Amino acid sequence: MTVLWLDGALVPAADARIDPADRGLLLGDGLFETMRVEAGAPLRLEAHLRRLREGARLLGLPVPRTDEALADAVAAVVRANGLADAAVRLTLTAGAGPRGLLRPDPCRPTLMLAAAPLPPPPGPARLVIAAVTRRNEHSPLSRVKSLNYLDGVLAREEAKARGADDAVLLNTAGRVAEATAANLFAVVDGTLVTPPLSDGVLPGTMRAEIIRTRGAVERSLDVADLRRATEVFLTSALSIRQVLDVAAADAKG
């Protein structure tokens, strides 16, 4: 039986209820974090919670628990599901509200945590350059883990249709931003490089660790850089994935 942590209580998933007027469901008004847990301990928890609060501050969305309480909630939902190693998703929405775009005052957020077994390590990936959409580096939403993930969904569906594992999203200037749900690194001319946040890149927690531990340089990349790179890999909170190749067809303008 799967157990969720929902607004302060552990509840069986089959009994969990989200208000049909919840703005996360209706408008994508909210944020999420995905965390890797090993031997009961969440990795990079401080970085995840810092990014959550920074995103909530940008959206003007209250976070209804302290960091200590959120850490306890992560531990509780992992234990309740009988897991030691897990992928935990924290979802924060603006809660229920009336029709329209403006939030109610006061805003009463919904906070939910779900735990699942860690997925197996992903194999090497074949990438395509997404033609269906682009990353908007001018939007503040490029810096937060928004519940609106439709650009990633469209690009991943395109990758599947083209026989690839994932897609690279370019930004509006045609520079490389990231994959559909991962940051991107490349070794170009002997230097480990990753696109800067200003190119529409989500500030990934694993990305920050790779920059710190491996001395990666933040620098704009184009598709030609990926083609001549001696190594390309993707990073997410759950894994590091090697890239086999990037398909030759460029994105449409």
C-alpha positions as CSV (number, residue, x, y, z in Angstrom):
1,M,0.0,0.0,0.0
2,T,1.4,3.3,-1.1
3,V,1.4,6.1,1.6
4,L,1.5,9.8,0.9
5,W,2.4,12.7,3.2
6,L,-0.4,15.2,2.6
7,D,-0.6,18.5,4.4
8,G,0.9,17.2,7.6
9,A,-0.5,13.7,7.8
10,L,0.4,10.3,6.4
11,V,-2.5,8.9,4.4
12,P,-3.0,5.9,2.1
13,A,-2.7,7.0,-1.5
14,A,-6.1,5.5,-2.3
15,D,-7.7,7.7,0.4
16,A,-5.8,10.9,-0.5
17,R,-7.9,13.8,-1.8
18,I,-6.9,17.0,-3.6
19,D,-9.5,19.7,-3.9
20,P,-10.9,19.9,-7.5
21,A,-10.4,23.7,-7.3
22,D,-6.7,23.3,-6.5
23,R,-4.7,25.8,-8.6
24,G,-1.9,23.3,-9.1
25,L,-4.3,21.1,-11.0
26,L,-6.2,23.8,-12.8
27,L,-3.4,26.3,-13.5
28,G,0.0,24.6,-12.8
29,D,0.4,27.1,-10.0
30,G,3.0,25.5,-7.9
31,L,6.5,23.9,-7.7
32,F,8.0,20.5,-7.1
33,E,11.3,19.0,-6.0
34,T,12.5,15.4,-6.7
35,M,15.1,14.1,-4.2
36,R,17.2,11.0,-4.1
37,V,17.3,9.1,-0.8
38,E,19.9,6.6,0.0
39,A,19.9,4.5,3.2
40,G,17.1,6.7,4.5
41,A,19.1,10.0,4.0
42,P,18.0,12.5,1.3
43,L,21.0,13.7,-0.8
44,R,21.5,17.4,-1.2
45,L,18.4,18.1,0.9
46,E,19.6,21.6,1.9
47,A,20.0,22.6,-1.8
48,H,16.6,21.2,-2.7
49,L,14.9,23.1,0.1
50,R,16.8,26.3,-0.7
51,R,15.7,26.1,-4.4
52,L,12.1,25.4,-3.3
53,R,12.0,28.5,-1.1
54,E,13.7,30.6,-3.8
55,G,11.1,29.5,-6.3
56,A,8.3,30.0,-3.9
57,R,9.6,33.5,-3.2
58,L,9.7,34.3,-6.9
59,L,6.1,33.1,-7.3
60,G,4.9,34.8,-4.1
61,L,3.9,31.4,-2.8
62,P,4.1,30.6,1.0
63,V,5.8,27.4,2.1
64,P,3.8,26.2,5.0
65,R,6.5,24.2,6.8
66,T,10.0,24.9,8.2
67,D,13.0,23.1,6.6
68,E,13.2,20.9,9.7
69,A,9.6,19.9,9.3
70,L,10.1,19.2,5.7
71,A,13.1,17.0,6.4
72,D,11.0,15.1,9.0
73,A,8.2,14.7,6.4
74,V,10.7,13.2,3.8
75,A,11.9,10.7,6.4
76,A,8.4,9.9,7.5
77,V,7.1,9.1,4.0
78,V,10.1,7.0,3.1
79,R,9.7,4.9,6.3
80,A,5.9,4.6,5.8
81,N,6.5,3.0,2.4
82,G,9.1,0.6,3.8
83,L,11.9,2.1,1.7
84,A,15.6,2.8,2.4
85,D,16.5,4.0,-1.1
86,A,13.9,6.1,-2.7
87,A,12.9,8.9,-5.1
88,V,10.8,11.4,-3.2
89,R,8.8,14.1,-4.9
90,L,7.6,17.1,-3.0
91,T,4.8,19.0,-4.6
92,L,3.7,22.5,-3.4
93,T,0.6,24.1,-5.0
94,A,-1.2,27.4,-4.3
95,G,-4.1,25.4,-3.0
96,A,-7.8,25.8,-3.8
97,G,-9.1,29.1,-5.2
98,P,-12.0,30.6,-7.1
99,R,-12.1,30.8,-10.9
100,G,-9.7,33.2,-12.5
101,L,-6.0,33.9,-12.2
102,L,-5.7,35.8,-8.9
103,R,-5.0,33.7,-5.8
104,P,-7.3,33.9,-2.8
105,D,-6.1,36.0,0.1
106,P,-5.0,34.3,2.2
107,C,-3.4,31.6,0.1
108,R,-3.6,28.2,1.7
109,P,-1.1,25.9,-0.1
110,T,-1.3,22.2,-0.6
111,L,1.8,20.3,0.2
112,M,2.3,16.6,-0.7
113,L,5.2,14.2,-0.6
114,A,5.3,10.9,-2.4
115,A,8.0,8.2,-2.2
116,A,8.8,5.5,-4.7
117,P,11.6,3.0,-5.2
118,L,14.6,4.4,-7.0
119,P,14.5,3.7,-10.7
120,P,17.4,1.6,-12.2
121,P,20.4,3.6,-13.5
122,P,19.6,4.8,-17.0
123,G,21.6,3.5,-19.9
124,P,23.5,5.8,-22.4
125,A,21.1,8.1,-24.2
126,R,20.7,9.1,-27.8
127,L,19.6,12.7,-28.1
128,V,17.8,14.8,-30.7
129,I,17.5,18.6,-30.9
130,A,13.9,19.5,-30.1
131,A,12.1,21.2,-33.0
132,V,8.7,21.4,-31.4
133,T,9.5,24.0,-28.7
134,R,12.3,26.1,-27.2
135,R,13.3,27.2,-23.7
136,N,12.4,30.8,-22.9
137,E,15.5,32.2,-21.2
138,H,13.7,35.5,-20.7
139,S,11.1,34.0,-18.4
140,P,11.7,33.9,-14.6
141,L,10.0,30.4,-14.8
142,S,13.1,29.0,-16.4
143,R,14.7,29.3,-13.0
144,V,12.1,27.4,-11.0
145,K,10.7,23.8,-10.9
146,S,7.3,24.8,-12.0
147,L,4.4,22.3,-12.2
148,N,4.0,23.4,-15.8
149,Y,6.3,21.0,-17.5
150,L,4.6,20.9,-20.9
151,D,7.7,22.1,-22.9
152,G,9.5,19.1,-21.5
153,V,6.6,16.8,-22.3
154,L,6.4,18.0,-25.9
155,A,10.1,17.6,-26.4
156,R,10.2,14.1,-24.8
157,E,7.3,13.0,-27.0
158,E,9.2,14.3,-30.1
159,A,12.3,12.4,-29.0
160,K,10.3,9.2,-28.7
161,A,8.7,9.7,-32.1
162,R,12.2,10.2,-33.6
163,G,13.6,7.1,-32.0
164,A,15.7,8.9,-29.4
165,D,15.8,8.7,-25.6
166,D,15.7,12.5,-24.8
167,A,15.8,15.9,-26.5
168,V,18.0,18.9,-26.1
169,L,16.0,22.2,-25.7
170,L,17.5,25.2,-27.3
171,N,16.6,28.7,-26.1
172,T,15.1,31.5,-28.2
173,A,18.6,32.6,-29.3
174,G,19.4,29.0,-30.6
175,R,21.8,28.2,-27.8
176,V,21.8,24.9,-25.9
177,A,19.8,25.1,-22.6
178,E,19.2,21.6,-21.2
179,A,17.4,18.3,-21.8
180,T,13.8,17.7,-21.0
181,A,14.4,16.9,-17.3
182,A,18.1,17.2,-16.9
183,N,21.0,19.6,-17.1
184,L,23.6,19.1,-19.7
185,F,27.4,19.0,-19.6
186,A,29.9,18.6,-22.4
187,V,33.7,18.3,-22.7
188,V,34.7,20.8,-25.4
189,D,38.3,21.4,-26.3
190,G,39.3,19.6,-23.1
191,T,37.1,21.8,-20.8
192,L,34.0,20.5,-19.0
193,V,31.3,23.1,-19.9
194,T,27.7,23.6,-18.9
195,P,25.3,26.3,-20.2
196,P,24.8,29.3,-17.8
197,L,21.6,30.0,-16.0
198,S,21.1,33.1,-18.2
199,D,20.6,30.7,-21.2
200,G,17.4,29.4,-19.6
201,V,18.9,26.7,-17.5
202,L,17.2,25.3,-14.4
203,P,19.7,25.6,-11.4
204,G,19.9,21.8,-10.8
205,T,21.2,20.5,-7.5
206,M,23.4,17.9,-9.1
207,R,24.5,20.5,-11.7
208,A,25.8,22.7,-8.8
209,E,27.6,19.7,-7.3
210,I,29.3,18.9,-10.6
211,I,30.4,22.5,-11.0
212,R,31.8,22.5,-7.5
213,T,33.5,19.1,-7.5
214,R,34.7,18.8,-11.1
215,G,35.4,22.5,-11.8
216,A,33.0,22.8,-14.7
217,V,32.9,26.1,-16.5
218,E,29.6,27.9,-17.3
219,R,29.6,28.9,-20.9
220,S,27.1,29.2,-23.7
221,L,27.0,26.2,-26.1
222,D,25.6,25.8,-29.5
223,V,24.7,22.6,-31.4
224,A,28.1,22.5,-33.2
225,D,29.8,22.4,-29.7
226,L,27.8,19.3,-28.9
227,R,28.7,17.7,-32.2
228,R,32.5,18.1,-31.6
229,A,32.4,17.4,-27.8
230,T,34.4,14.4,-26.7
231,E,31.9,13.7,-23.9
232,V,28.3,14.7,-23.2
233,F,26.3,13.7,-20.1
234,L,23.0,14.7,-18.5
235,T,22.5,15.2,-14.7
236,S,19.4,15.2,-12.6
237,A,18.7,14.7,-8.9
238,L,18.4,11.0,-9.4
239,S,21.3,10.2,-11.8
240,I,24.1,11.0,-14.2
241,R,23.5,9.7,-17.7
242,Q,26.1,9.4,-20.5
243,V,25.1,10.5,-24.0
244,L,26.0,8.4,-27.0
245,D,25.2,10.9,-29.7
246,V,23.2,13.9,-30.8
247,A,21.1,13.4,-34.0
248,A,22.3,15.4,-36.9
249,A,19.0,17.2,-37.7
250,D,19.0,20.7,-36.2
251,A,15.9,22.3,-34.6
252,K,13.7,24.3,-36.9
253,G,13.9,28.1,-36.5
